[in-house]
Structure formats: structure tokens, C-alpha cells
Amino acid sequence: MTEPVLGSDAKWFHLARQLISALVWLHNDAQVVHGDIKPGNILLTRVQGSGIDISFQPIFADFSSAQRLDTDDTTVNTLK
């Protein structure tokens, strides 16, 4: 389903902050590089209990191009 998501600038900035936080976690904690970040690989799920003021949570999808960072942070390895 691809419906347009409308909202205020504040909602879009919040969504962008969530995406950036997820990328920071993915890189720093999980030691993974997604490899194919694009709008088609970001899913939006409705947040439960958001009532009339609908909120969304972004989820990264399609990790087929993802690679794991080596411990020295200078090279990446394909996830298998």
C-alpha cells in the first residue's frame, strides 16, 4: 500500500531523527552498513494508540546489500 503521508514539518523532522538514530545504532552497535538506503527501502508503520494525530515509525527494509563492519572499522564484509 502506498498512500501519501501528510503531516507538519515537525512530524517530518521527528521521522528524520528516528531514521538517523536507527542508522547510528545500525552502524555503531550492530556494526552493519545497510548499503541501499532509499525511500523504497523505508517502511512506515502506524504507531498504536496515536488516535486522531496519526504517527508513524520508520523501519529499514531490504538488507540484501548490507555488509558487516570489521572490528577495525576500515573494511566491510558481506552478510551471509
HTML snippet that shows the backbone in 3Dmol.js (N, CA, C, O; Angstrom):
<script src="https://3Dmol.org/build/3Dmol-min.js"></script>
<div id="view" style="width:600px;height:400px;position:relative"></div>
<script>
const pdb = `
ATOM      1  N   MET A   1       0.844  -1.162   0.000  1.00  0.00           N
ATOM      2  CA  MET A   1       0.000   0.000   0.000  1.00  0.00           C
ATOM      3  C   MET A   1       0.895   1.232   0.000  1.00  0.00           C
ATOM      4  O   MET A   1       1.768   1.373   0.857  1.00  0.00           O
ATOM      5  N   THR A   2       0.684   2.093  -0.930  1.00  0.00           N
ATOM      6  CA  THR A   2       1.486   3.318  -0.991  1.00  0.00           C
ATOM      7  C   THR A   2       0.560   4.521  -0.984  1.00  0.00           C
ATOM      8  O   THR A   2       0.180   5.041  -2.033  1.00  0.00           O
ATOM      9  N   GLU A   3       0.205   4.952   0.213  1.00  0.00           N
ATOM     10  CA  GLU A   3      -0.607   6.147   0.377  1.00  0.00           C
ATOM     11  C   GLU A   3       0.314   7.294   0.769  1.00  0.00           C
ATOM     12  O   GLU A   3       1.297   7.087   1.481  1.00  0.00           O
ATOM     13  N   PRO A   4       0.001   8.500   0.310  1.00  0.00           N
ATOM     14  CA  PRO A   4       0.841   9.634   0.716  1.00  0.00           C
ATOM     15  C   PRO A   4       0.722   9.870   2.219  1.00  0.00           C
ATOM     16  O   PRO A   4      -0.353   9.731   2.802  1.00  0.00           O
ATOM     17  N   VAL A   5       1.828  10.222   2.820  1.00  0.00           N
ATOM     18  CA  VAL A   5       1.848  10.524   4.249  1.00  0.00           C
ATOM     19  C   VAL A   5       1.956  12.029   4.389  1.00  0.00           C
ATOM     20  O   VAL A   5       2.959  12.637   4.014  1.00  0.00           O
ATOM     21  N   LEU A   6       0.905  12.617   4.937  1.00  0.00           N
ATOM     22  CA  LEU A   6       0.882  14.059   5.116  1.00  0.00           C
ATOM     23  C   LEU A   6       1.182  14.381   6.568  1.00  0.00           C
ATOM     24  O   LEU A   6       0.950  13.565   7.460  1.00  0.00           O
ATOM     25  N   GLY A   7       1.694  15.564   6.792  1.00  0.00           N
ATOM     26  CA  GLY A   7       1.967  15.957   8.165  1.00  0.00           C
ATOM     27  C   GLY A   7       2.726  17.262   8.225  1.00  0.00           C
ATOM     28  O   GLY A   7       3.163  17.804   7.210  1.00  0.00           O
ATOM     29  N   SER A   8       2.868  17.746   9.430  1.00  0.00           N
ATOM     30  CA  SER A   8       3.565  19.004   9.647  1.00  0.00           C
ATOM     31  C   SER A   8       5.067  18.817   9.481  1.00  0.00           C
ATOM     32  O   SER A   8       5.577  17.697   9.460  1.00  0.00           O
ATOM     33  N   ASP A   9       5.758  19.943   9.363  1.00  0.00           N
ATOM     34  CA  ASP A   9       7.222  19.892   9.299  1.00  0.00           C
ATOM     35  C   ASP A   9       7.796  19.220  10.540  1.00  0.00           C
ATOM     36  O   ASP A   9       8.780  18.486  10.454  1.00  0.00           O
ATOM     37  N   ALA A  10       7.181  19.473  11.695  1.00  0.00           N
ATOM     38  CA  ALA A  10       7.668  18.876  12.942  1.00  0.00           C
ATOM     39  C   ALA A  10       7.600  17.353  12.878  1.00  0.00           C
ATOM     40  O   ALA A  10       8.505  16.673  13.363  1.00  0.00           O
ATOM     41  N   LYS A  11       6.540  16.813  12.286  1.00  0.00           N
ATOM     42  CA  LYS A  11       6.428  15.353  12.159  1.00  0.00           C
ATOM     43  C   LYS A  11       7.514  14.810  11.241  1.00  0.00           C
ATOM     44  O   LYS A  11       8.093  13.759  11.516  1.00  0.00           O
ATOM     45  N   TRP A  12       7.795  15.525  10.145  1.00  0.00           N
ATOM     46  CA  TRP A  12       8.828  15.066   9.212  1.00  0.00           C
ATOM     47  C   TRP A  12      10.207  15.126   9.855  1.00  0.00           C
ATOM     48  O   TRP A  12      11.028  14.232   9.646  1.00  0.00           O
ATOM     49  N   PHE A  13      10.470  16.174  10.637  1.00  0.00           N
ATOM     50  CA  PHE A  13      11.753  16.263  11.337  1.00  0.00           C
ATOM     51  C   PHE A  13      11.883  15.137  12.363  1.00  0.00           C
ATOM     52  O   PHE A  13      12.961  14.568  12.532  1.00  0.00           O
ATOM     53  N   HIS A  14      10.777  14.819  13.049  1.00  0.00           N
ATOM     54  CA  HIS A  14      10.794  13.713  14.014  1.00  0.00           C
ATOM     55  C   HIS A  14      11.083  12.397  13.294  1.00  0.00           C
ATOM     56  O   HIS A  14      11.867  11.582  13.780  1.00  0.00           O
ATOM     57  N   LEU A  15      10.463  12.191  12.153  1.00  0.00           N
ATOM     58  CA  LEU A  15      10.696  10.984  11.362  1.00  0.00           C
ATOM     59  C   LEU A  15      12.157  10.906  10.913  1.00  0.00           C
ATOM     60  O   LEU A  15      12.772   9.841  10.964  1.00  0.00           O
ATOM     61  N   ALA A  16      12.708  12.041  10.474  1.00  0.00           N
ATOM     62  CA  ALA A  16      14.118  12.084  10.055  1.00  0.00           C
ATOM     63  C   ALA A  16      15.037  11.762  11.231  1.00  0.00           C
ATOM     64  O   ALA A  16      16.024  11.046  11.064  1.00  0.00           O
ATOM     65  N   ARG A  17      14.724  12.282  12.417  1.00  0.00           N
ATOM     66  CA  ARG A  17      15.535  11.985  13.610  1.00  0.00           C
ATOM     67  C   ARG A  17      15.488  10.491  13.940  1.00  0.00           C
ATOM     68  O   ARG A  17      16.498   9.908  14.333  1.00  0.00           O
ATOM     69  N   GLN A  18      14.317   9.878  13.778  1.00  0.00           N
ATOM     70  CA  GLN A  18      14.200   8.440  14.031  1.00  0.00           C
ATOM     71  C   GLN A  18      15.070   7.647  13.051  1.00  0.00           C
ATOM     72  O   GLN A  18      15.744   6.695  13.445  1.00  0.00           O
ATOM     73  N   LEU A  19      15.052   8.040  11.788  1.00  0.00           N
ATOM     74  CA  LEU A  19      15.864   7.353  10.780  1.00  0.00           C
ATOM     75  C   LEU A  19      17.351   7.494  11.080  1.00  0.00           C
ATOM     76  O   LEU A  19      18.105   6.526  10.984  1.00  0.00           O
ATOM     77  N   ILE A  20      17.765   8.691  11.441  1.00  0.00           N
ATOM     78  CA  ILE A  20      19.174   8.929  11.757  1.00  0.00           C
ATOM     79  C   ILE A  20      19.586   8.136  12.996  1.00  0.00           C
ATOM     80  O   ILE A  20      20.667   7.549  13.022  1.00  0.00           O
ATOM     81  N   SER A  21      18.739   8.114  14.014  1.00  0.00           N
ATOM     82  CA  SER A  21      19.041   7.334  15.220  1.00  0.00           C
ATOM     83  C   SER A  21      19.172   5.851  14.897  1.00  0.00           C
ATOM     84  O   SER A  21      20.043   5.167  15.436  1.00  0.00           O
ATOM     85  N   ALA A  22      18.307   5.355  14.019  1.00  0.00           N
ATOM     86  CA  ALA A  22      18.377   3.942  13.628  1.00  0.00           C
ATOM     87  C   ALA A  22      19.677   3.652  12.883  1.00  0.00           C
ATOM     88  O   ALA A  22      20.296   2.610  13.098  1.00  0.00           O
ATOM     89  N   LEU A  23      20.092   4.568  12.008  1.00  0.00           N
ATOM     90  CA  LEU A  23      21.350   4.376  11.281  1.00  0.00           C
ATOM     91  C   LEU A  23      22.551   4.414  12.221  1.00  0.00           C
ATOM     92  O   LEU A  23      23.488   3.631  12.066  1.00  0.00           O
ATOM     93  N   VAL A  24      22.523   5.316  13.186  1.00  0.00           N
ATOM     94  CA  VAL A  24      23.613   5.389  14.167  1.00  0.00           C
ATOM     95  C   VAL A  24      23.698   4.070  14.926  1.00  0.00           C
ATOM     96  O   VAL A  24      24.792   3.538  15.116  1.00  0.00           O
ATOM     97  N   TRP A  25      22.555   3.534  15.363  1.00  0.00           N
ATOM     98  CA  TRP A  25      22.560   2.255  16.067  1.00  0.00           C
ATOM     99  C   TRP A  25      23.072   1.143  15.156  1.00  0.00           C
ATOM    100  O   TRP A  25      23.903   0.332  15.566  1.00  0.00           O
ATOM    101  N   LEU A  26      22.574   1.106  13.917  1.00  0.00           N
ATOM    102  CA  LEU A  26      22.964   0.059  12.974  1.00  0.00           C
ATOM    103  C   LEU A  26      24.474   0.057  12.755  1.00  0.00           C
ATOM    104  O   LEU A  26      25.103  -1.002  12.747  1.00  0.00           O
ATOM    105  N   HIS A  27      25.053   1.245  12.578  1.00  0.00           N
ATOM    106  CA  HIS A  27      26.495   1.344  12.321  1.00  0.00           C
ATOM    107  C   HIS A  27      27.321   1.117  13.580  1.00  0.00           C
ATOM    108  O   HIS A  27      28.256   0.317  13.574  1.00  0.00           O
ATOM    109  N   ASN A  28      26.980   1.819  14.662  1.00  0.00           N
ATOM    110  CA  ASN A  28      27.818   1.797  15.862  1.00  0.00           C
ATOM    111  C   ASN A  28      27.624   0.563  16.732  1.00  0.00           C
ATOM    112  O   ASN A  28      28.600   0.016  17.246  1.00  0.00           O
ATOM    113  N   ASP A  29      26.395   0.118  16.904  1.00  0.00           N
ATOM    114  CA  ASP A  29      26.124  -1.005  17.802  1.00  0.00           C
ATOM    115  C   ASP A  29      26.071  -2.342  17.067  1.00  0.00           C
ATOM    116  O   ASP A  29      26.705  -3.309  17.488  1.00  0.00           O
ATOM    117  N   ALA A  30      25.321  -2.398  15.977  1.00  0.00           N
ATOM    118  CA  ALA A  30      25.192  -3.657  15.232  1.00  0.00           C
ATOM    119  C   ALA A  30      26.357  -3.871  14.271  1.00  0.00           C
ATOM    120  O   ALA A  30      26.554  -4.977  13.769  1.00  0.00           O
ATOM    121  N   GLN A  31      27.132  -2.810  14.012  1.00  0.00           N
ATOM    122  CA  GLN A  31      28.293  -2.889  13.112  1.00  0.00           C
ATOM    123  C   GLN A  31      27.895  -3.345  11.707  1.00  0.00           C
ATOM    124  O   GLN A  31      28.564  -4.181  11.098  1.00  0.00           O
ATOM    125  N   VAL A  32      26.782  -2.775  11.202  1.00  0.00           N
ATOM    126  CA  VAL A  32      26.268  -3.140   9.882  1.00  0.00           C
ATOM    127  C   VAL A  32      26.068  -1.882   9.049  1.00  0.00           C
ATOM    128  O   VAL A  32      25.606  -0.857   9.550  1.00  0.00           O
ATOM    129  N   VAL A  33      26.425  -1.973   7.762  1.00  0.00           N
ATOM    130  CA  VAL A  33      26.141  -0.923   6.784  1.00  0.00           C
ATOM    131  C   VAL A  33      25.006  -1.441   5.910  1.00  0.00           C
ATOM    132  O   VAL A  33      25.130  -2.508   5.309  1.00  0.00           O
ATOM    133  N   HIS A  34      23.904  -0.705   5.831  1.00  0.00           N
ATOM    134  CA  HIS A  34      22.730  -1.152   5.073  1.00  0.00           C
ATOM    135  C   HIS A  34      23.056  -1.328   3.598  1.00  0.00           C
ATOM    136  O   HIS A  34      22.761  -2.375   3.024  1.00  0.00           O
ATOM    137  N   GLY A  35      23.653  -0.331   2.982  1.00  0.00           N
ATOM    138  CA  GLY A  35      24.115  -0.440   1.605  1.00  0.00           C
ATOM    139  C   GLY A  35      23.126  -0.035   0.529  1.00  0.00           C
ATOM    140  O   GLY A  35      23.504   0.055  -0.639  1.00  0.00           O
ATOM    141  N   ASP A  36      21.858   0.214   0.887  1.00  0.00           N
ATOM    142  CA  ASP A  36      20.874   0.575  -0.138  1.00  0.00           C
ATOM    143  C   ASP A  36      19.746   1.411   0.463  1.00  0.00           C
ATOM    144  O   ASP A  36      18.569   1.095   0.289  1.00  0.00           O
ATOM    145  N   ILE A  37      20.117   2.482   1.173  1.00  0.00           N
ATOM    146  CA  ILE A  37      19.112   3.357   1.761  1.00  0.00           C
ATOM    147  C   ILE A  37      18.481   4.189   0.650  1.00  0.00           C
ATOM    148  O   ILE A  37      19.168   4.914  -0.070  1.00  0.00           O
ATOM    149  N   LYS A  38      17.163   4.070   0.524  1.00  0.00           N
ATOM    150  CA  LYS A  38      16.382   4.853  -0.438  1.00  0.00           C
ATOM    151  C   LYS A  38      14.938   4.822   0.040  1.00  0.00           C
ATOM    152  O   LYS A  38      14.582   3.967   0.851  1.00  0.00           O
ATOM    153  N   PRO A  39      14.102   5.728  -0.440  1.00  0.00           N
ATOM    154  CA  PRO A  39      12.711   5.773   0.034  1.00  0.00           C
ATOM    155  C   PRO A  39      11.986   4.428  -0.070  1.00  0.00           C
ATOM    156  O   PRO A  39      11.194   4.092   0.810  1.00  0.00           O
ATOM    157  N   GLY A  40      12.239   3.664  -1.115  1.00  0.00           N
ATOM    158  CA  GLY A  40      11.573   2.380  -1.281  1.00  0.00           C
ATOM    159  C   GLY A  40      11.966   1.338  -0.252  1.00  0.00           C
ATOM    160  O   GLY A  40      11.282   0.326  -0.105  1.00  0.00           O
ATOM    161  N   ASN A  41      13.066   1.572   0.468  1.00  0.00           N
ATOM    162  CA  ASN A  41      13.520   0.635   1.493  1.00  0.00           C
ATOM    163  C   ASN A  41      13.244   1.139   2.907  1.00  0.00           C
ATOM    164  O   ASN A  41      13.829   0.656   3.876  1.00  0.00           O
ATOM    165  N   ILE A  42      12.348   2.111   3.009  1.00  0.00           N
ATOM    166  CA  ILE A  42      11.918   2.605   4.315  1.00  0.00           C
ATOM    167  C   ILE A  42      10.416   2.375   4.420  1.00  0.00           C
ATOM    168  O   ILE A  42       9.632   2.957   3.671  1.00  0.00           O
ATOM    169  N   LEU A  43      10.030   1.521   5.354  1.00  0.00           N
ATOM    170  CA  LEU A  43       8.620   1.231   5.582  1.00  0.00           C
ATOM    171  C   LEU A  43       8.124   2.093   6.731  1.00  0.00           C
ATOM    172  O   LEU A  43       8.870   2.361   7.673  1.00  0.00           O
ATOM    173  N   LEU A  44       6.883   2.525   6.662  1.00  0.00           N
ATOM    174  CA  LEU A  44       6.285   3.305   7.739  1.00  0.00           C
ATOM    175  C   LEU A  44       5.157   2.502   8.361  1.00  0.00           C
ATOM    176  O   LEU A  44       4.233   2.075   7.668  1.00  0.00           O
ATOM    177  N   THR A  45       5.233   2.298   9.671  1.00  0.00           N
ATOM    178  CA  THR A  45       4.165   1.603  10.381  1.00  0.00           C
ATOM    179  C   THR A  45       3.477   2.592  11.309  1.00  0.00           C
ATOM    180  O   THR A  45       4.121   3.449  11.914  1.00  0.00           O
ATOM    181  N   ARG A  46       2.173   2.461  11.411  1.00  0.00           N
ATOM    182  CA  ARG A  46       1.426   3.346  12.306  1.00  0.00           C
ATOM    183  C   ARG A  46       1.745   2.999  13.753  1.00  0.00           C
ATOM    184  O   ARG A  46       1.847   1.828  14.120  1.00  0.00           O
ATOM    185  N   VAL A  47       1.900   4.032  14.562  1.00  0.00           N
ATOM    186  CA  VAL A  47       2.148   3.851  15.987  1.00  0.00           C
ATOM    187  C   VAL A  47       0.804   3.612  16.661  1.00  0.00           C
ATOM    188  O   VAL A  47      -0.126   4.399  16.486  1.00  0.00           O
ATOM    189  N   GLN A  48       0.694   2.538  17.425  1.00  0.00           N
ATOM    190  CA  GLN A  48      -0.547   2.204  18.117  1.00  0.00           C
ATOM    191  C   GLN A  48      -0.901   3.270  19.146  1.00  0.00           C
ATOM    192  O   GLN A  48      -0.028   3.838  19.801  1.00  0.00           O
ATOM    193  N   GLY A  49      -2.174   3.523  19.270  1.00  0.00           N
ATOM    194  CA  GLY A  49      -2.646   4.462  20.275  1.00  0.00           C
ATOM    195  C   GLY A  49      -2.380   5.909  19.946  1.00  0.00           C
ATOM    196  O   GLY A  49      -2.423   6.766  20.828  1.00  0.00           O
ATOM    197  N   SER A  50      -2.101   6.198  18.670  1.00  0.00           N
ATOM    198  CA  SER A  50      -1.804   7.581  18.303  1.00  0.00           C
ATOM    199  C   SER A  50      -3.066   8.395  18.061  1.00  0.00           C
ATOM    200  O   SER A  50      -2.978   9.605  17.853  1.00  0.00           O
ATOM    201  N   GLY A  51      -4.252   7.757  18.082  1.00  0.00           N
ATOM    202  CA  GLY A  51      -5.516   8.471  17.957  1.00  0.00           C
ATOM    203  C   GLY A  51      -5.667   9.194  16.642  1.00  0.00           C
ATOM    204  O   GLY A  51      -5.237   8.711  15.594  1.00  0.00           O
ATOM    205  N   ILE A  52      -6.284  10.360  16.709  1.00  0.00           N
ATOM    206  CA  ILE A  52      -6.532  11.155  15.504  1.00  0.00           C
ATOM    207  C   ILE A  52      -5.219  11.658  14.922  1.00  0.00           C
ATOM    208  O   ILE A  52      -5.060  11.717  13.703  1.00  0.00           O
ATOM    209  N   ASP A  53      -4.282  12.020  15.784  1.00  0.00           N
ATOM    210  CA  ASP A  53      -2.980  12.521  15.349  1.00  0.00           C
ATOM    211  C   ASP A  53      -2.093  11.321  15.015  1.00  0.00           C
ATOM    212  O   ASP A  53      -1.307  10.871  15.850  1.00  0.00           O
ATOM    213  N   ILE A  54      -2.222  10.808  13.794  1.00  0.00           N
ATOM    214  CA  ILE A  54      -1.534   9.586  13.387  1.00  0.00           C
ATOM    215  C   ILE A  54      -0.024   9.812  13.333  1.00  0.00           C
ATOM    216  O   ILE A  54       0.453  10.782  12.744  1.00  0.00           O
ATOM    217  N   SER A  55       0.711   8.901  13.956  1.00  0.00           N
ATOM    218  CA  SER A  55       2.170   8.938  13.927  1.00  0.00           C
ATOM    219  C   SER A  55       2.683   7.663  13.273  1.00  0.00           C
ATOM    220  O   SER A  55       2.008   6.634  13.268  1.00  0.00           O
ATOM    221  N   PHE A  56       3.874   7.749  12.729  1.00  0.00           N
ATOM    222  CA  PHE A  56       4.480   6.612  12.055  1.00  0.00           C
ATOM    223  C   PHE A  56       5.860   6.332  12.620  1.00  0.00           C
ATOM    224  O   PHE A  56       6.551   7.235  13.092  1.00  0.00           O
ATOM    225  N   GLN A  57       6.251   5.067  12.566  1.00  0.00           N
ATOM    226  CA  GLN A  57       7.599   4.648  12.937  1.00  0.00           C
ATOM    227  C   GLN A  57       8.258   4.091  11.683  1.00  0.00           C
ATOM    228  O   GLN A  57       7.701   3.206  11.033  1.00  0.00           O
ATOM    229  N   PRO A  58       9.450   4.602  11.333  1.00  0.00           N
ATOM    230  CA  PRO A  58      10.132   4.085  10.146  1.00  0.00           C
ATOM    231  C   PRO A  58      10.869   2.784  10.451  1.00  0.00           C
ATOM    232  O   PRO A  58      11.397   2.595  11.547  1.00  0.00           O
ATOM    233  N   ILE A  59      10.894   1.901   9.470  1.00  0.00           N
ATOM    234  CA  ILE A  59      11.612   0.632   9.581  1.00  0.00           C
ATOM    235  C   ILE A  59      12.412   0.436   8.300  1.00  0.00           C
ATOM    236  O   ILE A  59      11.859   0.518   7.203  1.00  0.00           O
ATOM    237  N   PHE A  60      13.712   0.176   8.432  1.00  0.00           N
ATOM    238  CA  PHE A  60      14.528  -0.106   7.250  1.00  0.00           C
ATOM    239  C   PHE A  60      14.218  -1.508   6.744  1.00  0.00           C
ATOM    240  O   PHE A  60      14.062  -2.441   7.532  1.00  0.00           O
ATOM    241  N   ALA A  61      14.131  -1.650   5.425  1.00  0.00           N
ATOM    242  CA  ALA A  61      13.846  -2.938   4.796  1.00  0.00           C
ATOM    243  C   ALA A  61      14.937  -3.266   3.784  1.00  0.00           C
ATOM    244  O   ALA A  61      15.780  -2.423   3.477  1.00  0.00           O
ATOM    245  N   ASP A  62      14.921  -4.476   3.274  1.00  0.00           N
ATOM    246  CA  ASP A  62      15.814  -4.964   2.220  1.00  0.00           C
ATOM    247  C   ASP A  62      17.290  -4.830   2.609  1.00  0.00           C
ATOM    248  O   ASP A  62      17.981  -3.899   2.195  1.00  0.00           O
ATOM    249  N   PHE A  63      17.735  -5.768   3.397  1.00  0.00           N
ATOM    250  CA  PHE A  63      19.131  -5.796   3.816  1.00  0.00           C
ATOM    251  C   PHE A  63      19.981  -6.666   2.902  1.00  0.00           C
ATOM    252  O   PHE A  63      21.034  -7.151   3.316  1.00  0.00           O
ATOM    253  N   SER A  64      19.536  -6.870   1.653  1.00  0.00           N
ATOM    254  CA  SER A  64      20.277  -7.740   0.730  1.00  0.00           C
ATOM    255  C   SER A  64      21.640  -7.165   0.339  1.00  0.00           C
ATOM    256  O   SER A  64      22.529  -7.912  -0.069  1.00  0.00           O
ATOM    257  N   SER A  65      21.812  -5.857   0.459  1.00  0.00           N
ATOM    258  CA  SER A  65      23.100  -5.230   0.145  1.00  0.00           C
ATOM    259  C   SER A  65      23.902  -4.910   1.402  1.00  0.00           C
ATOM    260  O   SER A  65      24.962  -4.290   1.322  1.00  0.00           O
ATOM    261  N   ALA A  66      23.401  -5.330   2.560  1.00  0.00           N
ATOM    262  CA  ALA A  66      24.051  -4.996   3.831  1.00  0.00           C
ATOM    263  C   ALA A  66      25.395  -5.692   3.968  1.00  0.00           C
ATOM    264  O   ALA A  66      25.611  -6.793   3.460  1.00  0.00           O
ATOM    265  N   GLN A  67      26.282  -5.014   4.668  1.00  0.00           N
ATOM    266  CA  GLN A  67      27.606  -5.562   4.941  1.00  0.00           C
ATOM    267  C   GLN A  67      27.956  -5.300   6.396  1.00  0.00           C
ATOM    268  O   GLN A  67      27.554  -4.290   6.975  1.00  0.00           O
ATOM    269  N   ARG A  68      28.718  -6.232   6.982  1.00  0.00           N
ATOM    270  CA  ARG A  68      29.150  -6.093   8.371  1.00  0.00           C
ATOM    271  C   ARG A  68      30.496  -5.373   8.408  1.00  0.00           C
ATOM    272  O   ARG A  68      31.391  -5.662   7.613  1.00  0.00           O
ATOM    273  N   LEU A  69      30.623  -4.433   9.342  1.00  0.00           N
ATOM    274  CA  LEU A  69      31.891  -3.738   9.540  1.00  0.00           C
ATOM    275  C   LEU A  69      32.867  -4.650  10.264  1.00  0.00           C
ATOM    276  O   LEU A  69      32.478  -5.370  11.184  1.00  0.00           O
ATOM    277  N   ASP A  70      34.130  -4.627   9.860  1.00  0.00           N
ATOM    278  CA  ASP A  70      35.163  -5.333  10.615  1.00  0.00           C
ATOM    279  C   ASP A  70      35.442  -4.550  11.886  1.00  0.00           C
ATOM    280  O   ASP A  70      35.079  -3.379  11.989  1.00  0.00           O
ATOM    281  N   THR A  71      36.075  -5.182  12.840  1.00  0.00           N
ATOM    282  CA  THR A  71      36.336  -4.531  14.122  1.00  0.00           C
ATOM    283  C   THR A  71      37.268  -3.335  14.009  1.00  0.00           C
ATOM    284  O   THR A  71      37.251  -2.459  14.873  1.00  0.00           O
ATOM    285  N   ASP A  72      38.088  -3.281  12.948  1.00  0.00           N
ATOM    286  CA  ASP A  72      38.984  -2.129  12.796  1.00  0.00           C
ATOM    287  C   ASP A  72      38.290  -0.961  12.098  1.00  0.00           C
ATOM    288  O   ASP A  72      38.919   0.072  11.869  1.00  0.00           O
ATOM    289  N   ASP A  73      36.990  -1.105  11.751  1.00  0.00           N
ATOM    290  CA  ASP A  73      36.180  -0.047  11.131  1.00  0.00           C
ATOM    291  C   ASP A  73      36.718   0.447   9.801  1.00  0.00           C
ATOM    292  O   ASP A  73      36.333   1.531   9.362  1.00  0.00           O
ATOM    293  N   THR A  74      37.587  -0.296   9.143  1.00  0.00           N
ATOM    294  CA  THR A  74      38.122   0.176   7.865  1.00  0.00           C
ATOM    295  C   THR A  74      37.622  -0.641   6.689  1.00  0.00           C
ATOM    296  O   THR A  74      37.724  -0.196   5.545  1.00  0.00           O
ATOM    297  N   THR A  75      37.085  -1.823   6.940  1.00  0.00           N
ATOM    298  CA  THR A  75      36.597  -2.657   5.846  1.00  0.00           C
ATOM    299  C   THR A  75      35.219  -3.208   6.189  1.00  0.00           C
ATOM    300  O   THR A  75      34.812  -3.226   7.350  1.00  0.00           O
ATOM    301  N   VAL A  76      34.513  -3.654   5.162  1.00  0.00           N
ATOM    302  CA  VAL A  76      33.200  -4.255   5.360  1.00  0.00           C
ATOM    303  C   VAL A  76      33.178  -5.636   4.726  1.00  0.00           C
ATOM    304  O   VAL A  76      33.891  -5.897   3.757  1.00  0.00           O
ATOM    305  N   ASN A  77      32.362  -6.508   5.277  1.00  0.00           N
ATOM    306  CA  ASN A  77      32.189  -7.863   4.763  1.00  0.00           C
ATOM    307  C   ASN A  77      30.716  -8.088   4.464  1.00  0.00           C
ATOM    308  O   ASN A  77      29.855  -7.623   5.212  1.00  0.00           O
ATOM    309  N   THR A  78      30.416  -8.793   3.383  1.00  0.00           N
ATOM    310  CA  THR A  78      29.041  -9.091   3.025  1.00  0.00           C
ATOM    311  C   THR A  78      28.415  -9.990   4.081  1.00  0.00           C
ATOM    312  O   THR A  78      29.033 -10.952   4.538  1.00  0.00           O
ATOM    313  N   LEU A  79      27.164  -9.663   4.472  1.00  0.00           N
ATOM    314  CA  LEU A  79      26.439 -10.513   5.415  1.00  0.00           C
ATOM    315  C   LEU A  79      25.992 -11.774   4.707  1.00  0.00           C
ATOM    316  O   LEU A  79      25.488 -11.703   3.586  1.00  0.00           O
ATOM    317  N   LYS A  80      26.160 -12.899   5.318  1.00  0.00           N
ATOM    318  CA  LYS A  80      25.716 -14.188   4.759  1.00  0.00           C
ATOM    319  C   LYS A  80      24.863 -14.884   5.774  1.00  0.00           C
ATOM    320  O   LYS A  80      24.378 -15.987   5.520  1.00  0.00           O
TER     321      LYS A  80
END
`;
const viewer = $3Dmol.createViewer("view");
viewer.addModel(pdb, "pdb");
viewer.setStyle({}, {cartoon: {color: "spectrum"}});
viewer.zoomTo();
viewer.render();
</script>
